[in-house]
Amino acid sequence: MLYDRTCQTCEKDFRSQRKESNICYGCALTRLIGNGGPEEGDINTALLTSGEMSDEDAHQLQRDLESVDHSAEEAFERQFEDYYGPDDCYLDDDEEWTR
């Protein structure tokens, strides 16, 4: 459900997924980055803060972030196995390295 909101910073009307949102995407992004260029994640953060990100986009973002997180974990494990060998060490269920 979208709510008609008015930004308390610039007084622009916008539609938000969040009923309590009081800042539009543009003002949220400016608050995050000032006069500089956006860094990785700033645009998504501004969209989430303002509530202007659709549910579908939010779910896709969550899937993408989880995918990156799992990829990094798998890369670390591969590097560890390459160094020590797959039979020497492993990560047990308690997340502690075991020899």
Secondary structure, DSSP 4 states (H G I P E B T S, - for coil): --EEEE-TTT--EEEES-TT--S-HHHHHHHHHTTSPPPTTHHHHHHHHHT-S-HHHHHHHHHHHHHHHHHHHHHHHHHHHHHH-TTT-EE-TTS-EE-
